[in-house]
């Protein structure tokens, strides 16, 4: 999958999210952020470790929040 394919896929997903305002929720935004992070990590390998650290921190916070409830 090349950068042009990723770009067009991202544009289609973003257009779909803008049109469908009734079904937007946090999961869709999280998936979009994950997609952008993976694409950025693939294009710029130097920031891949930073992205991994951020996702690890988010996962630990979510785990802590889930066990506290």
PQR file with spaces between the fields and no chain letter, atoms N, CA, C, O and H, PARSE charges and radii, in Angstrom:
ATOM       1  N    UNK     1       0.853   -1.162    0.000 -0.4000 1.5000
ATOM       2  CA   UNK     1       0.000    0.000    0.000 -0.0000 2.0000
ATOM       3  C    UNK     1       0.905    1.234    0.000  0.5500 1.7000
ATOM       4  O    UNK     1       1.727    1.400    0.902 -0.5500 1.4000
ATOM       5  N    UNK     2       0.762    2.070   -0.973 -0.4000 1.5000
ATOM       6  CA   UNK     2       1.622    3.242   -1.057 -0.0000 2.0000
ATOM       7  C    UNK     2       0.952    4.454   -0.431  0.5500 1.7000
ATOM       8  O    UNK     2      -0.195    4.391    0.013 -0.5500 1.4000
ATOM       9  H    UNK     2       0.095    1.936   -1.706  0.4000 1.0000
ATOM      10  N    UNK     3       1.686    5.558   -0.403 -0.4000 1.5000
ATOM      11  CA   UNK     3       1.201    6.777    0.241 -0.0000 2.0000
ATOM      12  C    UNK     3      -0.025    7.352   -0.459  0.5500 1.7000
ATOM      13  O    UNK     3      -0.913    7.895    0.198 -0.5500 1.4000
ATOM      14  H    UNK     3       2.618    5.610   -0.763  0.4000 1.0000
ATOM      15  N    UNK     4      -0.085    7.238   -1.789 -0.4000 1.5000
ATOM      16  CA   UNK     4      -1.237    7.752   -2.531 -0.0000 2.0000
ATOM      17  C    UNK     4      -2.505    6.982   -2.177  0.5500 1.7000
ATOM      18  O    UNK     4      -3.570    7.579   -2.020 -0.5500 1.4000
ATOM      19  H    UNK     4       0.636    6.796   -2.323  0.4000 1.0000
ATOM      20  N    UNK     5      -2.398    5.678   -2.052 -0.4000 1.5000
ATOM      21  CA   UNK     5      -3.542    4.853   -1.668 -0.0000 2.0000
ATOM      22  C    UNK     5      -4.001    5.196   -0.254  0.5500 1.7000
ATOM      23  O    UNK     5      -5.200    5.301    0.006 -0.5500 1.4000
ATOM      24  H    UNK     5      -1.533    5.194   -2.180  0.4000 1.0000
ATOM      25  N    UNK     6      -3.038    5.370    0.664 -0.4000 1.5000
ATOM      26  CA   UNK     6      -3.390    5.737    2.040 -0.0000 2.0000
ATOM      27  C    UNK     6      -4.078    7.096    2.078  0.5500 1.7000
ATOM      28  O    UNK     6      -5.047    7.292    2.811 -0.5500 1.4000
ATOM      29  H    UNK     6      -2.064    5.284    0.453  0.4000 1.0000
ATOM      30  N    UNK     7      -3.572    8.021    1.287 -0.4000 1.5000
ATOM      31  CA   UNK     7      -4.152    9.362    1.247 -0.0000 2.0000
ATOM      32  C    UNK     7      -5.593    9.337    0.731  0.5500 1.7000
ATOM      33  O    UNK     7      -6.471    9.982    1.303 -0.5500 1.4000
ATOM      34  H    UNK     7      -2.784    7.862    0.691  0.4000 1.0000
ATOM      35  N    UNK     8      -5.827    8.603   -0.329 -0.4000 1.5000
ATOM      36  CA   UNK     8      -7.191    8.552   -0.876 -0.0000 2.0000
ATOM      37  C    UNK     8      -8.134    7.822    0.079  0.5500 1.7000
ATOM      38  O    UNK     8      -9.300    8.199    0.199 -0.5500 1.4000
ATOM      39  H    UNK     8      -5.114    8.078   -0.794  0.4000 1.0000
ATOM      40  N    UNK     9      -7.651    6.794    0.753 -0.4000 1.5000
ATOM      41  CA   UNK     9      -8.477    6.089    1.732 -0.0000 2.0000
ATOM      42  C    UNK     9      -8.841    7.020    2.883  0.5500 1.7000
ATOM      43  O    UNK     9      -9.986    7.042    3.333 -0.5500 1.4000
ATOM      44  H    UNK     9      -6.704    6.488    0.656  0.4000 1.0000
ATOM      45  N    UNK    10      -7.866    7.787    3.354 -0.4000 1.5000
ATOM      46  CA   UNK    10      -8.118    8.741    4.435 -0.0000 2.0000
ATOM      47  C    UNK    10      -9.145    9.791    4.009  0.5500 1.7000
ATOM      48  O    UNK    10     -10.037   10.140    4.781 -0.5500 1.4000
ATOM      49  H    UNK    10      -6.935    7.770    2.988  0.4000 1.0000
ATOM      50  N    UNK    11      -9.017   10.293    2.780 -0.4000 1.5000
ATOM      51  CA   UNK    11      -9.969   11.300    2.298 -0.0000 2.0000
ATOM      52  C    UNK    11     -11.386   10.734    2.224  0.5500 1.7000
ATOM      53  O    UNK    11     -12.345   11.415    2.587 -0.5500 1.4000
ATOM      54  H    UNK    11      -8.291   10.010    2.152  0.4000 1.0000
ATOM      55  N    UNK    12     -11.521    9.486    1.752 -0.4000 1.5000
ATOM      56  CA   UNK    12     -12.855    8.866    1.673 -0.0000 2.0000
ATOM      57  C    UNK    12     -13.450    8.684    3.061  0.5500 1.7000
ATOM      58  O    UNK    12     -14.637    8.933    3.270 -0.5500 1.4000
ATOM      59  H    UNK    12     -10.742    8.934    1.457  0.4000 1.0000
ATOM      60  N    UNK    13     -12.623    8.247    4.012 -0.4000 1.5000
ATOM      61  CA   UNK    13     -13.115    8.045    5.374 -0.0000 2.0000
ATOM      62  C    UNK    13     -13.534    9.374    5.994  0.5500 1.7000
ATOM      63  O    UNK    13     -14.573    9.455    6.649 -0.5500 1.4000
ATOM      64  H    UNK    13     -11.659    8.044    3.842  0.4000 1.0000
ATOM      65  N    UNK    14     -12.731   10.409    5.789 -0.4000 1.5000
ATOM      66  CA   UNK    14     -13.047   11.723    6.347 -0.0000 2.0000
ATOM      67  C    UNK    14     -14.333   12.276    5.732  0.5500 1.7000
ATOM      68  O    UNK    14     -15.154   12.863    6.437 -0.5500 1.4000
ATOM      69  H    UNK    14     -11.887   10.342    5.257  0.4000 1.0000
ATOM      70  N    UNK    15     -14.512   12.092    4.425 -0.4000 1.5000
ATOM      71  CA   UNK    15     -15.733   12.567    3.766 -0.0000 2.0000
ATOM      72  C    UNK    15     -16.948   11.822    4.298  0.5500 1.7000
ATOM      73  O    UNK    15     -18.001   12.426    4.504 -0.5500 1.4000
ATOM      74  H    UNK    15     -13.845   11.615    3.852  0.4000 1.0000
ATOM      75  N    UNK    16     -16.817   10.525    4.521 -0.4000 1.5000
ATOM      76  CA   UNK    16     -17.920    9.731    5.053 -0.0000 2.0000
ATOM      77  C    UNK    16     -18.285   10.182    6.465  0.5500 1.7000
ATOM      78  O    UNK    16     -19.464   10.245    6.813 -0.5500 1.4000
ATOM      79  H    UNK    16     -15.961   10.035    4.353  0.4000 1.0000
ATOM      80  N    UNK    17     -17.279   10.493    7.275 -0.4000 1.5000
ATOM      81  CA   UNK    17     -17.550   10.952    8.636 -0.0000 2.0000
ATOM      82  C    UNK    17     -18.239   12.308    8.649  0.5500 1.7000
ATOM      83  O    UNK    17     -19.105   12.559    9.486 -0.5500 1.4000
ATOM      84  H    UNK    17     -16.321   10.442    6.993  0.4000 1.0000
ATOM      85  N    UNK    18     -17.851   13.192    7.713 -0.4000 1.5000
ATOM      86  CA   UNK    18     -18.486   14.510    7.660 -0.0000 2.0000
ATOM      87  C    UNK    18     -19.941   14.416    7.233  0.5500 1.7000
ATOM      88  O    UNK    18     -20.770   15.190    7.710 -0.5500 1.4000
ATOM      89  H    UNK    18     -17.147   12.988    7.033  0.4000 1.0000
ATOM      90  N    UNK    19     -20.272   13.480    6.342 -0.4000 1.5000
ATOM      91  CA   UNK    19     -21.649   13.357    5.852 -0.0000 2.0000
ATOM      92  C    UNK    19     -22.573   12.742    6.893  0.5500 1.7000
ATOM      93  O    UNK    19     -23.715   13.181    7.032 -0.5500 1.4000
ATOM      94  H    UNK    19     -19.598   12.851    5.954  0.4000 1.0000
ATOM      95  N    UNK    20     -22.112   11.750    7.617 -0.4000 1.5000
ATOM      96  CA   UNK    20     -22.952   11.009    8.542 -0.0000 2.0000
ATOM      97  C    UNK    20     -22.783   11.550    9.962  0.5500 1.7000
ATOM      98  O    UNK    20     -22.006   11.010   10.750 -0.5500 1.4000
ATOM      99  H    UNK    20     -21.184   11.395    7.504  0.4000 1.0000
ATOM     100  N    UNK    21     -23.510   12.607   10.280 -0.4000 1.5000
ATOM     101  CA   UNK    21     -23.353   13.223   11.592 -0.0000 2.0000
ATOM     102  C    UNK    21     -24.105   12.465   12.684  0.5500 1.7000
ATOM     103  O    UNK    21     -23.810   12.660   13.863 -0.5500 1.4000
ATOM     104  H    UNK    21     -24.141   13.045    9.640  0.4000 1.0000
ATOM     105  N    UNK    22     -25.051   11.620   12.340 -0.4000 1.5000
ATOM     106  CA   UNK    22     -25.819   10.921   13.359 -0.0000 2.0000
ATOM     107  C    UNK    22     -25.056    9.744   13.959  0.5500 1.7000
ATOM     108  O    UNK    22     -25.336    9.352   15.092 -0.5500 1.4000
ATOM     109  H    UNK    22     -25.291   11.462   11.382  0.4000 1.0000
ATOM     110  N    UNK    23     -24.116    9.180   13.240 -0.4000 1.5000
ATOM     111  CA   UNK    23     -23.421    7.983   13.724 -0.0000 2.0000
ATOM     112  C    UNK    23     -22.017    8.259   14.243  0.5500 1.7000
ATOM     113  O    UNK    23     -21.289    7.321   14.566 -0.5500 1.4000
ATOM     114  H    UNK    23     -23.889    9.498   12.319  0.4000 1.0000
ATOM     115  N    UNK    24     -21.629    9.506   14.329 -0.4000 1.5000
ATOM     116  CA   UNK    24     -20.282    9.810   14.809 -0.0000 2.0000
ATOM     117  C    UNK    24     -20.232    9.630   16.312  0.5500 1.7000
ATOM     118  O    UNK    24     -21.111   10.083   17.045 -0.5500 1.4000
ATOM     119  H    UNK    24     -22.221   10.269   14.066  0.4000 1.0000
ATOM     120  N    UNK    25     -19.185    8.960   16.748 -0.4000 1.5000
ATOM     121  CA   UNK    25     -18.957    8.848   18.175 -0.0000 2.0000
ATOM     122  C    UNK    25     -17.465    8.690   18.420  0.5500 1.7000
ATOM     123  O    UNK    25     -16.659    8.769   17.493 -0.5500 1.4000
ATOM     124  H    UNK    25     -18.471    8.592   16.152  0.4000 1.0000
ATOM     125  N    UNK    26     -17.119    8.474   19.638 -0.4000 1.5000
ATOM     126  CA   UNK    26     -15.721    8.447   20.034 -0.0000 2.0000
ATOM     127  C    UNK    26     -14.932    7.344   19.339  0.5500 1.7000
ATOM     128  O    UNK    26     -13.750    7.528   19.045 -0.5500 1.4000
ATOM     129  H    UNK    26     -17.773    8.410   20.391  0.4000 1.0000
ATOM     130  N    UNK    27     -15.559    6.207   19.073 -0.4000 1.5000
ATOM     131  CA   UNK    27     -14.867    5.089   18.435 -0.0000 2.0000
ATOM     132  C    UNK    27     -14.390    5.474   17.038  0.5500 1.7000
ATOM     133  O    UNK    27     -13.266    5.145   16.657 -0.5500 1.4000
ATOM     134  H    UNK    27     -16.519    6.058   19.312  0.4000 1.0000
ATOM     135  N    UNK    28     -15.213    6.151   16.288 -0.4000 1.5000
ATOM     136  CA   UNK    28     -14.827    6.537   14.928 -0.0000 2.0000
ATOM     137  C    UNK    28     -13.636    7.486   14.950  0.5500 1.7000
ATOM     138  O    UNK    28     -12.721    7.361   14.136 -0.5500 1.4000
ATOM     139  H    UNK    28     -16.125    6.417   16.597  0.4000 1.0000
ATOM     140  N    UNK    29     -13.650    8.429   15.876 -0.4000 1.5000
ATOM     141  CA   UNK    29     -12.521    9.354   15.975 -0.0000 2.0000
ATOM     142  C    UNK    29     -11.254    8.636   16.427  0.5500 1.7000
ATOM     143  O    UNK    29     -10.161    8.947   15.955 -0.5500 1.4000
ATOM     144  H    UNK    29     -14.393    8.530   16.538  0.4000 1.0000
ATOM     145  N    UNK    30     -11.394    7.684   17.332 -0.4000 1.5000
ATOM     146  CA   UNK    30     -10.229    6.920   17.784 -0.0000 2.0000
ATOM     147  C    UNK    30      -9.641    6.094   16.642  0.5500 1.7000
ATOM     148  O    UNK    30      -8.422    6.012   16.494 -0.5500 1.4000
ATOM     149  H    UNK    30     -12.282    7.431   17.716  0.4000 1.0000
ATOM     150  N    UNK    31     -10.501    5.491   15.844 -0.4000 1.5000
ATOM     151  CA   UNK    31     -10.013    4.735   14.688 -0.0000 2.0000
ATOM     152  C    UNK    31      -9.307    5.641   13.691  0.5500 1.7000
ATOM     153  O    UNK    31      -8.278    5.267   13.130 -0.5500 1.4000
ATOM     154  H    UNK    31     -11.491    5.558   15.964  0.4000 1.0000
ATOM     155  N    UNK    32      -9.851    6.820   13.470 -0.4000 1.5000
ATOM     156  CA   UNK    32      -9.223    7.767   12.555 -0.0000 2.0000
ATOM     157  C    UNK    32      -7.852    8.190   13.085  0.5500 1.7000
ATOM     158  O    UNK    32      -6.888    8.257   12.322 -0.5500 1.4000
ATOM     159  H    UNK    32     -10.687    7.123   13.926  0.4000 1.0000
ATOM     160  N    UNK    33      -7.761    8.472   14.369 -0.4000 1.5000
ATOM     161  CA   UNK    33      -6.480    8.866   14.961 -0.0000 2.0000
ATOM     162  C    UNK    33      -5.474    7.726   14.873  0.5500 1.7000
ATOM     163  O    UNK    33      -4.293    7.952   14.608 -0.5500 1.4000
ATOM     164  H    UNK    33      -8.544    8.417   14.989  0.4000 1.0000
ATOM     165  N    UNK    34      -5.942    6.508   15.094 -0.4000 1.5000
ATOM     166  CA   UNK    34      -5.057    5.347   14.961 -0.0000 2.0000
ATOM     167  C    UNK    34      -4.563    5.171   13.546  0.5500 1.7000
ATOM     168  O    UNK    34      -3.393    4.854   13.331 -0.5500 1.4000
ATOM     169  H    UNK    34      -6.901    6.325   15.309  0.4000 1.0000
ATOM     170  N    UNK    35      -5.438    5.371   12.574 -0.4000 1.5000
ATOM     171  CA   UNK    35      -5.049    5.257   11.170 -0.0000 2.0000
ATOM     172  C    UNK    35      -3.990    6.299   10.809  0.5500 1.7000
ATOM     173  O    UNK    35      -3.006    5.990   10.138 -0.5500 1.4000
ATOM     174  H    UNK    35      -6.389    5.628   12.748  0.4000 1.0000
ATOM     175  N    UNK    36      -4.202    7.529   11.260 -0.4000 1.5000
ATOM     176  CA   UNK    36      -3.230    8.597   10.982 -0.0000 2.0000
ATOM     177  C    UNK    36      -1.896    8.287   11.657  0.5500 1.7000
ATOM     178  O    UNK    36      -0.838    8.517   11.071 -0.5500 1.4000
ATOM     179  H    UNK    36      -5.002    7.781   11.805  0.4000 1.0000
ATOM     180  N    UNK    37      -1.937    7.772   12.870 -0.4000 1.5000
ATOM     181  CA   UNK    37      -0.704    7.442   13.579 -0.0000 2.0000
ATOM     182  C    UNK    37       0.061    6.322   12.885  0.5500 1.7000
ATOM     183  O    UNK    37       1.285    6.387   12.769 -0.5500 1.4000
ATOM     184  H    UNK    37      -2.796    7.585   13.346  0.4000 1.0000
ATOM     185  N    UNK    38      -0.644    5.305   12.427 -0.4000 1.5000
ATOM     186  CA   UNK    38       0.010    4.203   11.721 -0.0000 2.0000
ATOM     187  C    UNK    38       0.610    4.689   10.403  0.5500 1.7000
ATOM     188  O    UNK    38       1.728    4.315   10.051 -0.5500 1.4000
ATOM     189  H    UNK    38      -1.638    5.252   12.521  0.4000 1.0000
ATOM     190  N    UNK    39      -0.131    5.516    9.681 -0.4000 1.5000
ATOM     191  CA   UNK    39       0.386    6.060    8.424 -0.0000 2.0000
ATOM     192  C    UNK    39       1.609    6.937    8.676  0.5500 1.7000
ATOM     193  O    UNK    39       2.587    6.866    7.932 -0.5500 1.4000
ATOM     194  H    UNK    39      -1.040    5.819    9.967  0.4000 1.0000
ATOM     195  N    UNK    40       1.557    7.759    9.717 -0.4000 1.5000
ATOM     196  CA   UNK    40       2.700    8.609   10.034 -0.0000 2.0000
ATOM     197  C    UNK    40       3.910    7.768   10.445  0.5500 1.7000
ATOM     198  O    UNK    40       5.044    8.084   10.084 -0.5500 1.4000
ATOM     199  H    UNK    40       0.762    7.816   10.321  0.4000 1.0000
ATOM     200  N    UNK    41       3.664    6.713   11.190 -0.4000 1.5000
ATOM     201  CA   UNK    41       4.753    5.819   11.592 -0.0000 2.0000
ATOM     202  C    UNK    41       5.373    5.106   10.413  0.5500 1.7000
ATOM     203  O    UNK    41       6.577    4.849   10.399 -0.5500 1.4000
ATOM     204  H    UNK    41       2.743    6.457   11.484  0.4000 1.0000
ATOM     205  N    UNK    42       4.553    4.783    9.415 -0.4000 1.5000
ATOM     206  CA   UNK    42       5.075    4.101    8.227 -0.0000 2.0000
ATOM     207  C    UNK    42       5.881    5.060    7.354  0.5500 1.7000
ATOM     208  O    UNK    42       6.895    4.678    6.768 -0.5500 1.4000
ATOM     209  H    UNK    42       3.576    4.992    9.426  0.4000 1.0000
ATOM     210  N    UNK    43       5.422    6.304    7.274 -0.4000 1.5000
ATOM     211  CA   UNK    43       6.105    7.280    6.427 -0.0000 2.0000
ATOM     212  C    UNK    43       7.340    7.846    7.122  0.5500 1.7000
ATOM     213  O    UNK    43       8.369    8.068    6.484 -0.5500 1.4000
ATOM     214  H    UNK    43       4.599    6.614    7.750  0.4000 1.0000
ATOM     215  N    UNK    44       7.238    8.076    8.414 -0.4000 1.5000
ATOM     216  CA   UNK    44       8.347    8.660    9.183 -0.0000 2.0000
ATOM     217  C    UNK    44       8.750    7.706   10.301  0.5500 1.7000
ATOM     218  O    UNK    44       8.247    7.825   11.418 -0.5500 1.4000
ATOM     219  H    UNK    44       6.403    7.896    8.932  0.4000 1.0000
ATOM     220  N    UNK    45       9.643    6.767   10.024 -0.4000 1.5000
ATOM     221  CA   UNK    45       9.993    5.746   11.018 -0.0000 2.0000
ATOM     222  C    UNK    45      10.588    6.301   12.311  0.5500 1.7000
ATOM     223  O    UNK    45      10.550    5.629   13.342 -0.5500 1.4000
ATOM     224  H    UNK    45      10.051    6.670    9.117  0.4000 1.0000
ATOM     225  N    UNK    46      11.134    7.510   12.271 -0.4000 1.5000
ATOM     226  CA   UNK    46      11.740    8.075   13.482 -0.0000 2.0000
ATOM     227  C    UNK    46      10.716    8.359   14.567  0.5500 1.7000
ATOM     228  O    UNK    46      11.053    8.341   15.750 -0.5500 1.4000
ATOM     229  H    UNK    46      11.165    8.056   11.434  0.4000 1.0000
ATOM     230  N    UNK    47       9.464    8.621   14.186 -0.4000 1.5000
ATOM     231  CA   UNK    47       8.456    8.917   15.211 -0.0000 2.0000
ATOM     232  C    UNK    47       7.652    7.690   15.612  0.5500 1.7000
ATOM     233  O    UNK    47       6.754    7.783   16.450 -0.5500 1.4000
ATOM     234  H    UNK    47       9.190    8.636   13.224  0.4000 1.0000
ATOM     235  N    UNK    48       7.962    6.550   15.026 -0.4000 1.5000
ATOM     236  CA   UNK    48       7.213    5.323   15.342 -0.0000 2.0000
ATOM     237  C    UNK    48       7.317    4.970   16.823  0.5500 1.7000
ATOM     238  O    UNK    48       6.331    4.531   17.416 -0.5500 1.4000
ATOM     239  H    UNK    48       8.690    6.474   14.346  0.4000 1.0000
ATOM     240  N    UNK    49       8.488    5.152   17.431 -0.4000 1.5000
ATOM     241  CA   UNK    49       8.630    4.825   18.856 -0.0000 2.0000
ATOM     242  C    UNK    49       7.830    5.789   19.725  0.5500 1.7000
ATOM     243  O    UNK    49       7.299    5.387   20.760 -0.5500 1.4000
ATOM     244  H    UNK    49       9.288    5.509   16.950  0.4000 1.0000
ATOM     245  N    UNK    50       7.736    7.050   19.324 -0.4000 1.5000
ATOM     246  CA   UNK    50       6.929    8.016   20.073 -0.0000 2.0000
ATOM     247  C    UNK    50       5.453    7.645   20.012  0.5500 1.7000
ATOM     248  O    UNK    50       4.743    7.726   21.013 -0.5500 1.4000
ATOM     249  H    UNK    50       8.168    7.377   18.483  0.4000 1.0000
ATOM     250  N    UNK    51       5.003    7.241   18.845 -0.4000 1.5000
ATOM     251  CA   UNK    51       3.610    6.830   18.682 -0.0000 2.0000
ATOM     252  C    UNK    51       3.319    5.600   19.545  0.5500 1.7000
ATOM     253  O    UNK    51       2.266    5.510   20.178 -0.5500 1.4000
ATOM     254  H    UNK    51       5.581    7.175   18.031  0.4000 1.0000
ATOM     255  N    UNK    52       4.249    4.669   19.564 -0.4000 1.5000
ATOM     256  CA   UNK    52       4.082    3.470   20.377 -0.0000 2.0000
ATOM     257  C    UNK    52       3.984    3.821   21.859  0.5500 1.7000
ATOM     258  O    UNK    52       3.169    3.247   22.581 -0.5500 1.4000
ATOM     259  H    UNK    52       5.104    4.742   19.050  0.4000 1.0000
ATOM     260  N    UNK    53       4.805    4.757   22.310 -0.4000 1.5000
ATOM     261  CA   UNK    53       4.769    5.190   23.704 -0.0000 2.0000
ATOM     262  C    UNK    53       3.426    5.834   24.046  0.5500 1.7000
ATOM     263  O    UNK    53       2.860    5.569   25.106 -0.5500 1.4000
ATOM     264  H    UNK    53       5.466    5.224   21.723  0.4000 1.0000
ATOM     265  N    UNK    54       2.929    6.663   23.162 -0.4000 1.5000
ATOM     266  CA   UNK    54       1.643    7.331   23.398 -0.0000 2.0000
ATOM     267  C    UNK    54       0.514    6.307   23.505  0.5500 1.7000
ATOM     268  O    UNK    54      -0.310    6.386   24.416 -0.5500 1.4000
ATOM     269  H    UNK    54       3.389    6.878   22.301  0.4000 1.0000
ATOM     270  N    UNK    55       0.472    5.340   22.573 -0.4000 1.5000
ATOM     271  CA   UNK    55      -0.579    4.324   22.624 -0.0000 2.0000
ATOM     272  C    UNK    55      -0.460    3.459   23.871  0.5500 1.7000
ATOM     273  O    UNK    55      -1.477    3.038   24.422 -0.5500 1.4000
ATOM     274  H    UNK    55       1.142    5.276   21.833  0.4000 1.0000
ATOM     275  N    UNK    56       0.758    3.186   24.326 -0.4000 1.5000
ATOM     276  CA   UNK    56       0.940    2.417   25.558 -0.0000 2.0000
ATOM     277  C    UNK    56       0.392    3.178   26.762  0.5500 1.7000
ATOM     278  O    UNK    56      -0.255    2.595   27.632 -0.5500 1.4000
ATOM     279  H    UNK    56       1.584    3.529   23.877  0.4000 1.0000
ATOM     280  N    UNK    57       0.658    4.498   26.807 -0.4000 1.5000
ATOM     281  CA   UNK    57       0.136    5.307   27.910 -0.0000 2.0000
ATOM     282  C    UNK    57      -1.384    5.357   27.884  0.5500 1.7000
ATOM     283  O    UNK    57      -2.028    5.251   28.927 -0.5500 1.4000
ATOM     284  H    UNK    57       1.184    4.971   26.100  0.4000 1.0000
ATOM     285  N    UNK    58      -1.959    5.518   26.697 -0.4000 1.5000
ATOM     286  CA   UNK    58      -3.416    5.550   26.571 -0.0000 2.0000
ATOM     287  C    UNK    58      -4.014    4.219   27.025  0.5500 1.7000
ATOM     288  O    UNK    58      -5.023    4.193   27.730 -0.5500 1.4000
ATOM     289  H    UNK    58      -1.435    5.604   25.849  0.4000 1.0000
ATOM     290  N    UNK    59      -3.390    3.122   26.620 -0.4000 1.5000
ATOM     291  CA   UNK    59      -3.890    1.801   27.010 -0.0000 2.0000
ATOM     292  C    UNK    59      -3.839    1.616   28.519  0.5500 1.7000
ATOM     293  O    UNK    59      -4.773    1.067   29.103 -0.5500 1.4000
ATOM     294  H    UNK    59      -2.570    3.143   26.048  0.4000 1.0000
ATOM     295  N    UNK    60      -2.762    2.065   29.161 -0.4000 1.5000
ATOM     296  CA   UNK    60      -2.667    1.893   30.610 -0.0000 2.0000
ATOM     297  C    UNK    60      -3.690    2.759   31.346  0.5500 1.7000
ATOM     298  O    UNK    60      -4.249    2.328   32.355 -0.5500 1.4000
ATOM     299  H    UNK    60      -2.003    2.511   28.687  0.4000 1.0000
ATOM     300  N    UNK    61      -3.939    3.972   30.853 -0.4000 1.5000
ATOM     301  CA   UNK    61      -4.951    4.837   31.471 -0.0000 2.0000
ATOM     302  C    UNK    61      -6.340    4.226   31.314  0.5500 1.7000
ATOM     303  O    UNK    61      -7.139    4.243   32.250 -0.5500 1.4000
ATOM     304  H    UNK    61      -3.485    4.322   30.033  0.4000 1.0000
ATOM     305  N    UNK    62      -6.628    3.686   30.126 -0.4000 1.5000
ATOM     306  CA   UNK    62      -7.946    3.066   29.896 -0.0000 2.0000
ATOM     307  C    UNK    62      -8.119    1.824   30.766  0.5500 1.7000
ATOM     308  O    UNK    62      -9.204    1.580   31.293 -0.5500 1.4000
ATOM     309  H    UNK    62      -5.979    3.672   29.365  0.4000 1.0000
ATOM     310  N    UNK    63      -7.062    1.048   30.915 -0.4000 1.5000
ATOM     311  CA   UNK    63      -7.130   -0.148   31.759 -0.0000 2.0000
ATOM     312  C    UNK    63      -7.388    0.239   33.215  0.5500 1.7000
ATOM     313  O    UNK    63      -8.207   -0.374   33.899 -0.5500 1.4000
ATOM     314  H    UNK    63      -6.181    1.247   30.486  0.4000 1.0000
ATOM     315  N    UNK    64      -6.675    1.264   33.671 -0.4000 1.5000
ATOM     316  CA   UNK    64      -6.873    1.734   35.045 -0.0000 2.0000
ATOM     317  C    UNK    64      -8.295    2.261   35.260  0.5500 1.7000
ATOM     318  O    UNK    64      -8.906    2.013   36.299 -0.5500 1.4000
ATOM     319  H    UNK    64      -6.010    1.762   33.115  0.4000 1.0000
ATOM     320  N    UNK    65      -8.807    2.985   34.275 -0.4000 1.5000
ATOM     321  CA   UNK    65     -10.163    3.529   34.385 -0.0000 2.0000
ATOM     322  C    UNK    65     -11.197    2.411   34.397  0.5500 1.7000
ATOM     323  O    UNK    65     -12.185    2.481   35.128 -0.5500 1.4000
ATOM     324  H    UNK    65      -8.310    3.186   33.430  0.4000 1.0000
ATOM     325  N    UNK    66     -10.968    1.372   33.579 -0.4000 1.5000
ATOM     326  CA   UNK    66     -11.914    0.265   33.520 -0.0000 2.0000
ATOM     327  C    UNK    66     -11.906   -0.533   34.815  0.5500 1.7000
ATOM     328  O    UNK    66     -12.958   -0.997   35.255 -0.5500 1.4000
ATOM     329  H    UNK    66     -10.166    1.315   32.985  0.4000 1.0000
ATOM     330  N    UNK    67     -10.753   -0.701   35.427 -0.4000 1.5000
ATOM     331  CA   UNK    67     -10.704   -1.475   36.667 -0.0000 2.0000
ATOM     332  C    UNK    67     -11.206   -0.669   37.860  0.5500 1.7000
ATOM     333  O    UNK    67     -11.618   -1.250   38.864 -0.5500 1.4000
ATOM     334  H    UNK    67      -9.899   -0.324   35.069  0.4000 1.0000
ATOM     335  N    UNK    68     -11.177    0.666   37.766 -0.4000 1.5000
ATOM     336  CA   UNK    68     -11.666    1.514   38.857 -0.0000 2.0000
ATOM     337  C    UNK    68     -13.195    1.568   38.891  0.5500 1.7000
ATOM     338  O    UNK    68     -13.786    1.828   39.940 -0.5500 1.4000
ATOM     339  H    UNK    68     -10.842    1.138   36.951  0.4000 1.0000
ATOM     340  N    UNK    69     -13.839    1.322   37.738 -0.4000 1.5000
ATOM     341  CA   UNK    69     -15.295    1.433   37.729 -0.0000 2.0000
ATOM     342  C    UNK    69     -15.993    0.222   38.203  0.5500 1.7000
ATOM     343  O    UNK    69     -17.223    0.193   38.243 -0.5500 1.4000
ATOM     344  H    UNK    69     -13.360    1.111   36.886  0.4000 1.0000
